[in-house]
Amino acid sequence: MKTAFKSFASDNNAPVHKAVLQAMLQVNEGDTVGYGDDVHTLEAEQKLKDLFGKDAKVFFMLTGTGANAASLAHITRPFHSIICSDKAHLEKDECGAPEKMTGCKLHTIPSADGKIYTEQIKPFLHSRGFQHHSQPRVISITQATELGTVYHPEEIKQIAHFANENDMYLHMDGARLANAAAALNMPMNELAGSSGVDVLSYGATKNGAMSAEAVIFFNSDLAKDFEYSRKQSMQLMSKMRYVSAQFQALHTGELWLENARRANDMARLLAEKVKGIPSVSITQKVETNAVFAILPAKAIEILQRRYFFYIWDNARNEVRWMTAYHTNEKDIEAFVEAVREAVQ
Ligand SMILES: Cc1ncc(COP(=O)(O)O)c(C=O)c1O
C-alpha cells in the first residue's frame, strides 16, 4: 500500500489543515470536563451560532454518516419514508445506516445533476393516509450535491415550502456546504436555515478538519431530546474539546471559506485545462470541487497507475476527480499533463 501519493479521489484523502492540528494541540493542556461541558465547546458552538443564527441548536458529531442517520432517526418514526436523490450519499454510500437507524423506507428520485425538484417529489404524496404504504416525512437534499452541483436559495426555498405545506421536514446533507457557499459567494445560512432547512448535517471534515461534523436544528422543536439520540447513536465524543477545537480553527478568520474557495478554484482550473484535450469530455457543471469526465477506458487505466481516483460509472467510462483545500496549481498542471499523455 502506498503511504504518500497524490489523490484526486476525494477530499477525504486530504491531510488535516495545520491550523486545525494546532488548535487541537492548544486545547491539549490539563483536565477539562468531558462530553462537551467545556469552554472550548461553548466557544465553538457560539461560532456556529454566529453563522447559522442565535436560535440554531448545535450538536457536534464525529462522522457525516452519523450526523445524517442520527438526525433523520430523531425526526422520523419507522413507518415514515425519506425522499432523496438516487445519487444521495444516504442512499449509496452509508451502508444502509439511515435505513437501519430510522427503520424508514428511502424513496429515491432519479437525478441527472444530483438535485431533486418538487415536481418529482409530488407523486410520493399519493401514499399519504393509506395504511399499507410508508408515510413521506422527510425530504433530504445534499449541498453541494454528490455531483458537485449546487442548489440556489430559491430552489431550496421551493422544496422547503413544499415540505412545509405537506407536513414534511427538509433535511440537508451539508457535508460540503462550505463549498456550495463559496461557489455562490453567500453566507452558509442563506443556503440552510434562512432557506427553510429544518435540520442540517454540517460537515467540516472534508474542508480541513480531522473528524468534525455537526447536526444543526433550525426548527428548535425538533432539537428536543437530541442529546439522547446522539448518545444512543454513539456520536457523543467524550473528549469533545478536540472536536470543538477543529470547528474553532475553521471558524476563526474564515479559514473555512478560504479552504472551500481554494478547493473549488482548483476544480475549475482542472476542468478548464482538460477541456481542450481530445477525447476528454466533462459531464457535469463544475460548480464546487468535483470534476466528472468521460475518457477512454485505456486512458483511465494508464492514469490510475499514477494517480488515485474513482471510476464513477464503469459503463460510461466516467470518472470523478476531486480537489481539496490543499490542491495547488502544480498538482493540477502535473495531473493535466498525465491526462494528456494517457489519452495519446
Ligand atoms: C455528501 C456526503 N455526505 C455524507 C458523507 C459521510 O461522511 P463520513 O464518511 O464522515 O461518514 C460523505 C462522505 O464522503 C459525503 O460525501
The ligand as an SDF file (V2000), in Angstrom:
LIG
                    3D

 16 16  0  0  0  0  0  0  0  0999 V2000
  -22.2550   14.0450    0.5910 C   0  0  0  0  0  0  0  0  0  0  0  0
  -21.6990   13.2680    1.7400 C   0  0  0  0  0  0  0  0  0  0  0  0
  -22.4430   13.1190    2.8530 N   0  0  0  0  0  0  0  0  0  0  0  0
  -22.0060   12.4360    3.9070 C   0  0  0  0  0  0  0  0  0  0  0  0
  -20.7530   11.8530    3.9030 C   0  0  0  0  0  0  0  0  0  0  0  0
  -20.3940   10.9890    5.0890 C   0  0  0  0  0  0  0  0  0  0  0  0
  -19.2710   11.2760    5.7490 O   0  0  0  0  0  0  0  0  0  0  0  0
  -18.4920   10.1760    6.6240 P   0  0  0  0  0  0  0  0  0  0  0  0
  -17.6230    9.4380    5.6960 O   0  0  0  0  0  0  0  0  0  0  0  0
  -17.7840   11.0420    7.6060 O   0  0  0  0  0  0  0  0  0  0  0  0
  -19.4790    9.2970    7.3010 O   0  0  0  0  0  0  0  0  0  0  0  0
  -19.9260   11.9820    2.7830 C   0  0  0  0  0  0  0  0  0  0  0  0
  -18.5720   11.3670    2.7460 C   0  0  0  0  0  0  0  0  0  0  0  0
  -17.8860   11.3200    1.7790 O   0  0  0  0  0  0  0  0  0  0  0  0
  -20.4140   12.6970    1.6590 C   0  0  0  0  0  0  0  0  0  0  0  0
  -19.6970   12.8260    0.5390 O   0  0  0  0  0  0  0  0  0  0  0  0
  1  2  1  0
  2  3  1  0
  2 15  2  0
  3  4  2  0
  4  5  1  0
  5  6  1  0
  5 12  2  0
  6  7  1  0
  7  8  1  0
  8  9  2  0
  8 10  1  0
  8 11  1  0
 12 13  1  0
 12 15  1  0
 13 14  2  0
 15 16  1  0
M  END
$$$$
